[in-house]
Amino acid sequence: MEFELVYSPVALADLDQMWDEVYEASKDFDIADQYISDLRVKLKKICKRPKTGECLYYDGIFTGIYYVTHKKYSAFYRIRAGRVEVGRVLYNRSEYIALVIKHMAEV
């Protein structure tokens, strides 16, 4: 069974920001487009076996959130009702743990 892949509005905004950051660094539209495309392909593959993503732990406790890393970014998701729900896509050096837990708790 393949799970449905859905993005939260915040995750879609994160992807837009990621594209902007990659474009700013590379000054190349094709590189920025490919960067986003590669992450989306990786997430689509996760839909076949969603528990193969990395587990996100906080204070030694599994949060129920998984993530997949693509170069300098990570996409955070939950598995619910046959869906892989991407909540955030964040730069790896950001203070992501607080952002992810706060956002995913609200959804």
Sequence and secondary structure as in RCSB ss.txt:
>XXXX:A:sequence
MEFELVYSPVALADLDQMWDEVYEASKDFDIADQYISDLRVKLKKICKRPKTGECLYYDGIFTGIYYVTHKKYSA
FYRIRAGRVEVGRVLYNRSEYIALVIKHMAEV
>XXXX:A:secstr
   EEEE HHHHHHHHHHHHHHHHHH  HHHHHHHHHHHHHHHHHHTTSGGGSEEEEETTEEEEEEEEEETTEEE
EEEEETTEEEEEEEEETTS HHHHHHHHHHH 
